[in-house]
Amino acid sequence: MLCISPGYIHAIAHLAFRDNMIAYKEEMTAKDMRHLFSMERLVRTEISTLIGLMIKEDIDYTIPKWWILTWYIKKTDALLEEIHHALSGIMFSSITPEKLSEEEFDPFSKGDVLREVIFYGGESAYAFQYRDFAPKKYASDDAWLELNKGFSIQSARDIVFTITEIQNEKMIQSFYGECSVLMAHAFAVNEIVERSAHNRGEVEQVLSAFVLPIDEKNENFCALHDFNATNATPLIPIDNDKFILFQQYSLVEALYESPFFWMHDDKKYLPDAMQHRGKFTEEFSMERLEAVFGKDHVYANVDVLMSKGKKAGEIDVLVVFGGRAIILQAKSKRLTIESRKGNDNQIQDDFKKAIQDSYNQGYECARLLGVAKLVDDAGKEIIIKQEFKEIYIFCVVSDHYPALSFQARQFLRYKVSQTIFPPFILDVFTLDVMAEMLTSPLLFLSYVNRRVVYSDKLMVSHELTILSHHIKNNLWFDDDVDRIYLHDDITADLDVAMVVRRDGVPGKRSPEGLLTLHQGTPFGRLIEEIEARPDDGTIDLGFFLLTLNGKTIDTINSGIETILIRAQQDRKSHDITIMVGNAGAGLTIHCNDAPIAIAGPKLQAHCEYRKRKQEASVWFGICIEPRDASLRFGLNLNNKHKPTASPGSIKRDKNKVGRNDPCPCGSGLKYKKCCLSL
């Protein structure tokens, strides 16, 4: 067998270095990460498979001749490619002319087809997320860890971080040929003790929790999806003082996931461990949503009560903002080994427990919003005064769930209504990145809306691909587009931004696009001012603006600049009107500094006229200052809802203005001679 050949460990060292190393000069860019998305690159599960097969026999550290090492590497690449073709071939072999003619035929519905998606699907979490979330996940379990393992979760996190720092420095030396590739993956206990604030005893205790036992031969690892001991214990011992780690990602993932399995074996403590696990998912989700919406808009453990106090449901986290609601249901279920092997029944059972049940609970609560009484975890009733226009159901899992987006698209059964949108299925890692990049309620909810509206059209391996595309290009597609396939390399810009923000690597904190494109433009200033006025009317306007494509935004920018110049020159009121494609919506912008008592009715009348003329369902109106194009006030005319406006705006007159009546703008002229002719 190739993996137990003499000196094969050196081939693994080269492959891990080749396919995981990111080299950059002054600043990291998306280009520096492109090789990570190459079809020739080995993914982490493939390298883990090689390591798992290698340890089936005692490791031979003999340094092979260069031509033997080269043959090892080429042969490994060829065999792994053959395995990939074999797995993907199962799907293609099921596609026959007869099957294609069947209306209900779906080649992705079978477990043996899903094996390929699960094994090769992209990682949903960043390494620094596993590393830094572990202390939060196990904070309530510290007493057990210190008693049974001899260290706290924070100490384990710090020591793991030190290991990665030591390795990164050695990788750089290896890159310039100053040390062997294998030794770049090695580290000693003394190196950690010298670099960290922890004594040797504590360091050894942490390492022992993640070290592969000397006598471990991975006997149960006989197929790709079998349990691989090197994933749970990725540190390979050279001797009592020195270890090899081929993939840092495997170590931080073990830090995040393994402690629960340690506690799982303690039957007396297991109920507490289970409770703490669920508590983490809820509290973490709430914390990230509070960072976006503020604490006044986010509620935890909300009871949904019907008449006589009968409990009809419970919402783990509820967000109420500007006529929108997010119902978040948290779960801590995982994809089992049997599912990874392609067991149809087990895949369906895992998905039901992790996602479908969570969605069903969320949907029942969504139906009752505005009808039932809501009580928060402190026993205080949540008073909601406005009518909900949009309700979003989030189903959040706490662990990496392979091919989650793909499975949700295949298996989830859901309902929609005028206000309840398709569900958003995600993990805590995606929620974290969304809150990091989309820092205002307007940006966050606008993305959620576009994401769920396109649920049936998007095909991706994981959620970050969609988010990255949105941040770069705005998530907007023509109505006649039936299917959108997004490749993982789209996430490169987002990956760089997150590494810059969380690990302090030099580079751009925000990808070029949605977050940067309109900075300093009239459109960008409008969005900023709308975000500063979180009332229903301005939020509706903000959502409308953020759904516009680049061409329409350019038209708005040039139009505002034109009327601004004219208003400054002649001190008169000027305006532009834009009809948005087939959206049945329009926008009118007035530029003047007239008193609101005059400017308000004039904008109102103009918008009503254009809305009738265009037979639009929605029409927005804005009045801006001639001095700097800042937002004075706005209004929203909507057939389905009463029009709302930001502070200072004029509400719609219930009485229709006749042609010969005085114009409501206050000009003194008849309506037919003034605003009716606009």
N, C-alpha and C positions, 0 to 999 in steps of 0.2 A: 504494500500500500504506500502511495506517494507520501502521505503525511507523517509516516513513521520512518522515513528514509533517514540515513545518517546526515546530520546537520540541517535537516529541513527547517528547524527553528529559525535559521538565518534567512530562509526564503520568506517565512511569515513576517520577520522583522522588516524586510525590504518592502513587502506588499503593504504592510500597515503604514510604513513611512511614506510610500508612494501615494497611497490613496486617502490618507487622513491629514497629511501635512499641508498647511496653508502658509505659503511664503509671500511676504509683501515687503516693500521698501519703506517709504516714509509714512504712508497711510494705506490702510487696507481698503480695497475697492471690490466691487462686484466681480470685476475681471479676475481678481486673485482667487475667487471662489469657484469660477466656472468649471474647473476640472473635477470638482466634487459632484457635478451633475452629468459627467461623461458616461456614456453607455459602456465604456471599457473599464471604468472604475469598479472595484469590488465594494459592495455595500457592507455595512457592519455585520449583518447576519451571516454573510459569506465568510468573512474573516473569522468570526466566532466559530463557524463550522470547522474551519481548518484547524483552529486551536483545539477545539473539542476532539477532533480526530487524532491530533498529534499526541495528546496526553494518554491515549489508550495504551501506549508503551512508554517505557522510561525514555526521557528526552536525551537525545544524542547531541551534544554541543559541538561536535567536530566541525571545524570551519571547512566547507567544501571548496573544491577548486572553482574558479570563477565560471568556467563553462558548465559545470554541474549545477551551480547555483542558478545560472541563466536558464538552464533546461528546467529546473524545478519551477521557476516562476512562469515560464511559458506554458509548461504542462498544466500548472494549476489554473492559469487563466483559461486555457482551452477546455479543461474538464468542467469548470464552473459554468462556462458558457454553454456547454453541452447540457448540464443539469437545468439551466434556465430555459433552454429551448424545449427540453422534455416537459417541464412544468407548464410552460405557456402553450405547448402543443396540445395539451389536453383540451383546452378551450377551442382551439382551431379545429380539432378533429370532431368536435361536437356540432360544428356549423356545416350543415349539409343543405342542399337545395330543398329537400323535403322539410327540414326543420325551419328553414327561413320562411317557408310558406305558411307556417303555423302562426296565428295571430299572437298567441301567448308565449311564444318561444323567447327565452332569455338565457343566453349562454353563461351568464354570470350568476345564475341562481344556484348552481351546484357547488357543494363543498370542495370537491377536488379541483375545481377551477379557482376557487377563492384561495387555495393554498398558495398559488403564485402571487396573488395580490398581497396576501398577509406577509409572506416571506420577504418580498422585494419592496414593499411599500415604504415610503419615506418616514423618517423618525418625526414624531409630532412634538417632541420636546427638545429644547436646547440643553446642552450640557450644563450650563450655568443655572438653568432652572432646576434641574434635578439637584444640583449641589446646594443651591441656596434655599430651595423649598423644603428640603429634608428637615432642618431644624424646626420649621413651622409645623410640619406634618406630625412630628413625633415629640413636640414640646410637652405634651401631657403624659408622655411615656418615659420621661427622663429618669424617674425613680426606679422603674423596672430595668432600664438599660444600665444604669450605674450599679445596681445590685447584681444583675445577671451577666453583664458584659464588661463591667469595669470602666465604662466611659459614658459621657453624656453625648447627645446627638450633636451638639454644637462643637464639641471637641473632635468628633469624627469628621464633621464637615471641614473644620480647619486643617486637620491632618491630611485629608484627601486633597484639599486645595494646595497644600504645600507640596504634595507628591506631583501634582500637575505642573507647578511652577518649576520644580527641579527638572522634570522631564522636558519641558519646553526649552529650557536653557541648553540641555544636552542635544535636543533635536536641531537647534540652530548650529551647534558645534558640528554635528554630524552632516548637516547640510553643506558646510564648508570643508568637509573632509577631515575634521580634527579628531573624530572618534568613530568607532564602528557603529553601524546602524543598530546592531543588537544591543550594544551597551547604552545607546541613547534611550532605550526602553527600560533600562535597569536603574535601580536606586537602592540605597542602603539605609538601614535604620538610623545610623549616625547622621546622615545627611538631613533627615527629617528633624531630628532632635536639635541640630544646630540651627535650622531655619525657622523652627516653630517655638511657641511658648510652652510646649508640653514636654514632660519628662519622658525618659526612655520607657518606663513601665507603661505609661498611658499610650504611647505610640505603639508599642508592641501589642497591647490589648486591641487597639483599633485594627492594626494590620491582621491580627489573627482572625478577626471576624470576616475578612475578605480574602484570606489566603486559601488557595487550593490545597486540600490535605495531601500529604506526601504519597499516601497509598491510593489516591483517587485515580481510577482508570476509566471513568466515564462509561461504565459498562451498559448503562441504560440509554446511551446516546447512539441509536442505531439508524435514525432517519432525520431528515432536516428539521422536523418540528418536534422531535423528542426533547425532553429536558436536557439541557447542556450545562454541566456543572461549572464550566468556566464563565458562564454569564452571572451566576450568583456569587462565585468566588474567582474573580478575574486575576488575582495576583498569583503568579507562578513562582514558587520558592526556588532560588538557586542554592541557598544554604539558609542557616538560621538568621542571617543578618542581611541578606540581599534578595531582591525580588525583581521580577519582570512584569511589566504591564504593557500589553500591546495596544490597547484601546482605552484611552481615558474615559470615553463615553460609557463603556461598560462598568467602570468603577463608580462613576457618579450615579448611574442608573441603579446599581446595586445598593448604593447608599440610600437612595430614595425608596427602593422597593423591599429590600431584604429584611430590615428590622421588623416589618409586620409579620413575616414568615417565622422569624425567631420567636416572636410573642405568640404566634399561632400554635406553637408546640406546647405552650404553657396553658393548659385547659382552664385553670382557675383564673388566669388573667385575660383569657381570650375575649370574654364579653366586654371588658374595659377597652381592650385594643380595638375591637370593632366599633365601639361607640366613639372613641377618639378619632378613628379613621373617617367616619362620617362627619364628625364635627369639623375636622380640618377642611373638608371639601366645601362645606357650607360657609365657614368663617372666611376662608380664603376668597371664595367667590364674592362674598359680601364686601370684603375689604377692597377688592379691585373695582367693584361697581361703585363703591363710595368715592373712590379716587376720581371717578368720572362725573358722577351725578351729585355728589355731596351727601352727607349723612342724613339730611332732612328729607331726602327723596328715596331712601333705601330702608327696607324693613326686613327683619329676620323672623323666621318661624311664625308665619302668619296663619292663624286659624280662620277658616272660612265657615261661618256659622249661619244656619238658616233659622227658621222660626223656632221659638222656645229654646234657643241656644244649641240646637242639634248641629254637631260638627259634620260638615259635608266634605271637608278636605283640608289640606295643609300646604302652604307654599313655603318652601325653604328660604327663598329670598325673593322679595317683591320690590320692583322699582316702579315708581309713579312719577312721570315727568311730562308736562305739556300735553296732556291728552293721550299719552302713550304709556303702556305698561309692559314690563318684562316680568314674566313668571319663571323663576329659575328653580329647577328641581335637580338636586345633587345626588349622585350615586357613586359608590366605590366598588363597582363590579369590574371584573377583568375578563379578558378572553382566555379561556382555559386551553391547556395543552391539547385536549381532544379536538377542540375547534380548530386549532392551528394545523392539526393533521388532516382537516377536511371532512370531519364528521358532520354531515348535514344537520342531523337532529340537535347535536350539541351547539353548533353555530347558531341555530335558531333559538335555542334555549338561553344561551349566553346573551344574545342580543335582546331577547325579551326582558331578562332580568336587569340588564344594564341600561337599556334605552326605551324599549316599548312601554314597559310599566311606568317608567318615569314620565314619558310623554302623556300617557293616559291620565295620570294624576294631574299633570299640568293642564291638560285640556279641560278636565272637569272643573278645575278652579277657574280657568279662563271664562268658561260659560257663565259662571256665577258672579263675575266682577260686575259691579253696578247693581246687583240684586241682593247678594248676601252681605252680612255684616262681617267686617274684617277686624281682627284683633291681633295686635303684635305680641311678641314674646314677653312683654311687660304687662300684658293684660289690658292695654290701652287700645280703644277703638281707633281705627284709621279712618278719618273722615276724607272722603274723596268728593269734591264738589263738581268737577268737570266730567263730561261724557267722554268715554274712551273712544278714540278714533282708530287706534292700532294696538293690538295685543300680541306680544311675541312670547313664545314658549322656548326657554333654553333648557336643554337636557345636558348636564355637565357631568363628566366622569373625572375621577382624580388620577387615573393612571393612563399610561400609553395604551390605547386600544387600537391595534393594527388595522389599517385601512378603514378607519371609523367613518369618514365621509362616504366612502364607497359602499360600505355595508348599510349605512343609513339610507342611502339612495335606493338600495336594492330591497331592503326588508321593512323599512318603517311604514306603518299604516297610519295615516293621519287625516284629519278633517280641517277644512277652512271655512270661514264665514266672512261677512263683510268687514268684520273687525279683527277676527282671529286669523293670523297669518300662518303659513307653513312653519314648522318648528326648526330651531337651530340646534344641531347636534354638535357638541364640541367638548374638549377637555379643558382642564384648568390652565394648561400651558397656552392654548390659543386665547382663552379669555384674558390671560395675563398680557399677552402681546397686544391684543386689541386695546386694552386699557392703557398700555404704555404708549401706543402710537396715536390712538384716536382719543385725545384727552378731554374733549368737550362732549356734552350730551348730544349736540347737533351732529358732530362728526360720527360719533359712535352709533346713534340710532339711524342715521342716514345709511351707514354701511350695513347695519343689520337688515334694514328694509330691502336694500338691493340684493343682499346675499340670499335672503329667504325667497324673494320673488323669483330669483333665477335657480331655485333649488333643482328643478327638473331638467335644467339645461346644462348645468355645470358638471364636468367630469374631471376629477382631480384625485391625487393620491392622499393629500391631506389639506387641511383648512388654510394653513399659512400661505399656500400657493394663491388662493383666492384673495386673501387679505393683501398680499404683496402686489398682486395685479391691481387691486383697487387703489392702493396708495400711489402706485405709479401712473395709472391710466384712468382712474375713476371707473367703477364697475357699472358700465352702461353698454348695452348691446341693442341693435336694431330688433324690432319685433319679429322680423321674418327669420331670425337666427334660431334654429331648432336645437343645436347642440354646440357646446363650447368645450374644447379640450385644452387644458392649461398644463404645460410641462413644469416640472419641479424647478427648473433653472430660473424661473421667474422670481423665486424667493431670494435669489442672491443678494439683491439690494437690501431687502428687509433683514436678511441674516447679518449683513455688515452693520446695519444700523443698531441691531440688538446687541451685537458683540461690543460695539463702541459704547453703548449706554451701560451695559451690565459688567463688562470686563475691562473697560477703560482703554481699549485698543484705539489708536489714532485712526480717525476716519470720519465720514459724514454721519451725523446723528439721525438724519431723516433722508429717505430716498427722494430723488428728484421726482416731482409729480404733484399729487393732490395737496400735500402739506407745504409745498414750497412754490409751486407754479404761479399762484395768484398773489403772492406776497407783494405788497406795495401797489397793487392795481386797484381800480375802483371796485371791482368784483370782490377782491380779497378783503378790502376794508368793510364792504357790506356784510360779508360773512362774519368778520370779527365783531362788528357791532351787534349783529343779530344774536351771536353767542352770548353777548353781555346783557341781553334783554330776554330772559327765559320765560316769556309769557306765550300763551297758545298761538296768538296771531303771528308773532315774529318767528316762532319755531316752525310753523307751517310754511312760512315764506322761505326759511332757511333750508328746509327739506326740499322744497321745490327748486331752489337755486342749485343745490348740490346734485340734483339729478340731471342737470343740463350737460350737454356735450361740449367739447372744446370750441367748436365753431360758434355755438350760441353764446358762450361766455365771451368770446372775442368780440362778438357783435355788441354785447352789453357794455364791455369795457370801452369800445370806441364810441358808442352812443353816449355814454355818460360823459366822456371827455369832451364831446362835441357840445352837448347842451350846457355843460359847465362853463366852457369858454364863452358861449353866447350869452348866458345869464350874467356873467361877470362883465361883459362888454356893454350890454344895453339895460341891465338891471330889470329885465322882464322875465316872466315865467316861460320856460321851455320844457319840452317833454319828448320822450320816445316810447314807443309801444312795440312789444315783441310777442308774436304768437309762436308757441312752441309746437312745431310739427303736428303729429297726430295725437298729442297728449290731451287735447281739449282744454288747454290752459293758456293763459297769457299774462303778460306783465306790462304795466305802465309805470313809468318813472317821471315824476315832475321835479323840476329844479327851480326853487324859488325860496324867498325868505318872507313871504306874506304871513300875516298872523294866522294861526291855526284855524280860527273861526272862518277865515276865507279860504285858505289853502286846503283845508280838510274837505269841505263840501265839493270844491271844484275837482279834487282828485276822485272823490266818490262818484260824482256824476260822470266823469270821463270813463272810469272803469266800468260802470254800469252800462254805459253806451257801447263800449267796445265788447263787453261780454255778451250783450244781446246780439250785436252785429255779427260776431264770430260764432255765435251759438256755442260758446265754451261753457264747460261745467264749473271751472274754477278761474278766478281772475285775481291777481295780486296788484296792489298799488303801493308805490313808495314815493315819499317826498324827501329830497335831499337838499342840503345846504349849498348855496352857490359858492361859498367861500372855500370849502374843502371836501365837498361831496359826502359829508357825514350824514347819517340817517336821522331824519327829523321824526317821521312817523310812518306807519304803514297800515294797510288794511287788506282783508281777505274776503272776497265774495265767493261763496260756495253754495251750490244748490242743496247739498246734503246736510250742511251744518249752518247754524247762525254765524254770520260774519263776525270775526273778531279782529281787533286791531291793537297795536301797541299803545302804551300810555300817551295820551294827548290826541289820539285820533278820534274821528267823528263816527259814531255808529250810524248804520244805514237808516234812513228815514223810511218809516213804514208806509207813508203816503206817497203815491206816485206823483212826480212833478209833471204838470201839463205843459204843452208847448208854449202857451202864452203866459204861464206863471212866471213870477220873478225867478231868475236863475239862483239856485241854492248856493252858488259860489260867492254871492254877495256883490257881484259887479254892478247891480242896478239894472242890467239889461234883461229882456225876456229870455227864457230858457232856450227858445228856438234860435235866438240871435247870438247865443253864447255857447255854453258847453254842449248843447245838443248837436251843434254843427262840428264838433271836434272830430 
